[in-house]
Amino acid sequence: MPDHTRRPASTSTATSTATSTETAAVAGRRRLWRAFTRPQRGQVVVAVLLAAVGFAAVTQLRTTEADSSYAGLREQDLIDVLSGLAGTTQRTQAELRRLQDTRDDLQSDTQKRQAALTEASTQVDNLKIIAGLVPVTGPGIRIRIEEKTAEVNVDSFIDLIQELRTVGAEAIQINGEVRVVAQSYFEQAAGGLVVDGEVLEPPYVVEAIGDPDNLDAAVTFLHGPQYELENDGAAVVVTKATSLRITAVAAAE
Amino acid sequence: MIAALGLLVGIVLGLIFRPDVPVGLELYLPIAVVAALDAVFGGLRAYLDGIFDDKVFVVSFLSNVLIAAGIVYLGDKLGVGGQLSTGVIVVLGIRIFSNLAAIRRHLFHA
């Protein structure tokens, strides 16, 4: 088909072409209009074919819309879809494994940290008890020392404390006021004892937490602290308790 | 007028009867529709050019449809159905575009 592009009618040779194009276009439109307004019998065949096209087009449109399955696909297309899905599955599974590994790593890491933390906090608790920074409750013995005929000798008193420590007394307090710790000191004073700078007056009550039987044995064995203190002229009463509460705390450094 | 009515009737019939495409024709109907569209636009262009002929239109319509479907069928048998149907669609698409360009020039002078 010749190209019907319109050219500017600037030259005499182009003018005739443009005019003929113009008339042809007008004639075409007029023909179309005439076909619409004055239909002829010859159009029937065209109408039948157009009806077939419309019918087929609508049918195909509906089929395409309704058919979301793979029924209309060729074998090769189905194979492509399948291998695509297989690839996706593989990639996804690899990703899944990687994420699971990461999760396991993180979990074991967390567990290790948790264990270390528990360990550390247990240690802190133990150290606090040993340092006498916190009140403690537990089974133990109470030793009541009453001066009868003479004052208690500080050496005997220190012997008592050392014996209690030797058998594993976890916490010791005297008269409910002074917590005995590693750096505690004892001094003889007028009318009593000075422990860690505090003046304690008789009767002295020493409370120690630990295994009551062991502690009791450590005090009452032959020529032990009880004997020494009674020798000094004091009355010593040892009572076992299933639950003692030691409230005195040593000042933190 | 009758032609436009025919198109309308076809569309309405398709909407009313909602036919199912036979499985054997499922691959060829879209190609056939595109080929038929090509023939229709070719016919419209010829009409506007004043060289329309009933017989030529009918023959070109039927042969277009049959050849397009036949090529795809052959392609399916040879194992290159997908590629061949793409090729047919491309060729028909180009023809439809050029026909529509000619029709546009006739109707809008542009």
Boltz contact constraints between the chains, C-beta under 6 A:
constraints:
  - contact:
      token1: [A, 4]
      token2: [B, 105]
      max_distance: 6.0
  - contact:
      token1: [A, 25]
      token2: [B, 106]
      max_distance: 6.0
  - contact:
      token1: [A, 25]
      token2: [B, 109]
      max_distance: 6.0
  - contact:
      token1: [A, 28]
      token2: [B, 48]
      max_distance: 6.0
  - contact:
      token1: [A, 28]
      token2: [B, 106]
      max_distance: 6.0
  - contact:
      token1: [A, 36]
      token2: [B, 1]
      max_distance: 6.0
  - contact:
      token1: [A, 39]
      token2: [B, 1]
      max_distance: 6.0
  - contact:
      token1: [A, 39]
      token2: [B, 2]
      max_distance: 6.0
  - contact:
      token1: [A, 42]
      token2: [B, 54]
      max_distance: 6.0
  - contact:
      token1: [A, 43]
      token2: [B, 2]
      max_distance: 6.0
  - contact:
      token1: [A, 43]
      token2: [B, 3]
      max_distance: 6.0
  - contact:
      token1: [A, 45]
      token2: [B, 54]
      max_distance: 6.0
  - contact:
      token1: [A, 45]
      token2: [B, 58]
      max_distance: 6.0
  - contact:
      token1: [A, 46]
      token2: [B, 3]
      max_distance: 6.0
  - contact:
      token1: [A, 47]
      token2: [B, 2]
      max_distance: 6.0
  - contact:
      token1: [A, 47]
      token2: [B, 3]
      max_distance: 6.0
  - contact:
      token1: [A, 47]
      token2: [B, 6]
      max_distance: 6.0
  - contact:
      token1: [A, 49]
      token2: [B, 61]
      max_distance: 6.0
  - contact:
      token1: [A, 50]
      token2: [B, 3]
      max_distance: 6.0
  - contact:
      token1: [A, 50]
      token2: [B, 6]
      max_distance: 6.0
  - contact:
      token1: [A, 50]
      token2: [B, 7]
      max_distance: 6.0
  - contact:
      token1: [A, 51]
      token2: [B, 6]
      max_distance: 6.0
  - contact:
      token1: [A, 51]
      token2: [B, 9]
      max_distance: 6.0
  - contact:
      token1: [A, 51]
      token2: [B, 10]
      max_distance: 6.0
  - contact:
      token1: [A, 53]
      token2: [B, 36]
      max_distance: 6.0
  - contact:
      token1: [A, 54]
      token2: [B, 7]
      max_distance: 6.0
  - contact:
      token1: [A, 54]
      token2: [B, 10]
      max_distance: 6.0
  - contact:
      token1: [A, 54]
      token2: [B, 11]
      max_distance: 6.0
  - contact:
      token1: [A, 55]
      token2: [B, 10]
      max_distance: 6.0
  - contact:
      token1: [A, 55]
      token2: [B, 13]
      max_distance: 6.0
  - contact:
      token1: [A, 55]
      token2: [B, 14]
      max_distance: 6.0
  - contact:
      token1: [A, 56]
      token2: [B, 33]
      max_distance: 6.0
  - contact:
      token1: [A, 57]
      token2: [B, 33]
      max_distance: 6.0
  - contact:
      token1: [A, 58]
      token2: [B, 11]
      max_distance: 6.0
  - contact:
      token1: [A, 58]
      token2: [B, 14]
      max_distance: 6.0
  - contact:
      token1: [A, 58]
      token2: [B, 15]
      max_distance: 6.0
  - contact:
      token1: [A, 59]
      token2: [B, 14]
      max_distance: 6.0
  - contact:
      token1: [A, 59]
      token2: [B, 19]
      max_distance: 6.0
  - contact:
      token1: [A, 60]
      token2: [B, 29]
      max_distance: 6.0
  - contact:
      token1: [A, 60]
      token2: [B, 30]
      max_distance: 6.0
  - contact:
      token1: [A, 60]
      token2: [B, 33]
      max_distance: 6.0
  - contact:
      token1: [A, 63]
      token2: [B, 21]
      max_distance: 6.0
  - contact:
      token1: [A, 72]
      token2: [B, 26]
      max_distance: 6.0
  - contact:
      token1: [A, 74]
      token2: [B, 81]
      max_distance: 6.0
  - contact:
      token1: [A, 74]
      token2: [B, 82]
      max_distance: 6.0
